[in-house]
């Protein structure tokens, strides 16, 4: 498996509202997805105290839209298909 690192330069809020919302309808959440993880995503606002879940989700969606195949299991417990 190839591992690549990157430096985030996009504004976090902009990334979440742009990529997170765009990918929502195409994401199939597995049954084991952590309720708190989903809650952070669905309750996200620019002033949210916790924004790690929507940030990581938006990053995965962005990578998929760039043509990369990504599957994450465990932890947050979500899988995405392309």
C-alpha positions in Angstrom: 0.0 0.0 0.0 1.3 3.4 -1.0 1.4 6.0 1.8 1.7 9.6 0.9 1.9 12.7 3.1 0.6 16.1 2.4 0.4 19.6 3.8 -3.0 21.1 4.1 -3.2 24.6 2.7 -7.0 24.9 2.2 -9.0 26.8 4.8 -10.7 24.1 7.0 -14.2 25.6 7.0 -14.1 26.1 3.2 -12.9 22.5 2.7 -15.7 21.1 4.9 -18.5 23.0 3.3 -17.2 22.5 -0.2 -16.1 18.8 -0.2 -18.1 17.4 2.8 -21.5 18.6 1.5 -20.6 17.5 -2.0 -19.8 13.9 -1.0 -22.6 13.4 1.5 -25.2 11.9 -0.9 -22.7 9.5 -2.3 -21.3 8.1 1.0 -22.5 4.8 2.4 -21.9 4.6 6.1 -21.2 1.2 7.6 -23.3 0.1 10.6 -20.3 0.4 12.9 -19.7 4.1 12.2 -19.3 5.9 15.5 -22.4 8.0 16.4 -20.3 10.8 17.7 -18.3 10.9 14.5 -21.5 11.3 12.5 -22.9 13.8 14.9 -19.8 16.0 14.5 -20.3 16.0 10.8 -24.1 16.6 10.8 -23.9 19.3 13.5 -20.9 21.1 12.0 -20.8 24.9 11.9 -17.9 27.3 11.5 -18.0 27.8 15.3 -18.2 24.1 16.2 -16.0 23.1 19.2 -15.1 19.8 17.5 -14.4 19.7 13.8 -12.0 16.8 13.4 -14.6 14.5 12.0 -16.0 16.8 9.3 -12.4 17.8 8.5 -11.2 14.2 8.0 -14.4 13.3 6.1 -14.0 16.3 3.7 -10.4 15.3 3.1 -11.4 11.8 2.1 -14.1 13.1 -0.2 -11.6 15.5 -1.8 -9.1 12.7 -2.4 -11.8 10.5 -4.0 -12.8 13.3 -6.3 -9.1 13.6 -7.3 -9.4 10.0 -8.6 -7.8 8.2 -5.7 -9.3 5.1 -4.2 -9.6 5.4 -0.4 -11.1 2.9 2.1 -10.9 3.6 5.8 -12.1 1.1 8.3 -12.1 1.1 12.1 -11.7 4.2 14.2 -14.3 6.4 12.7 -15.7 3.4 10.9 -16.6 4.6 7.5 -16.1 3.3 4.1 -16.4 5.0 0.8 -16.9 3.5 -2.7 -16.2 5.0 -6.0 
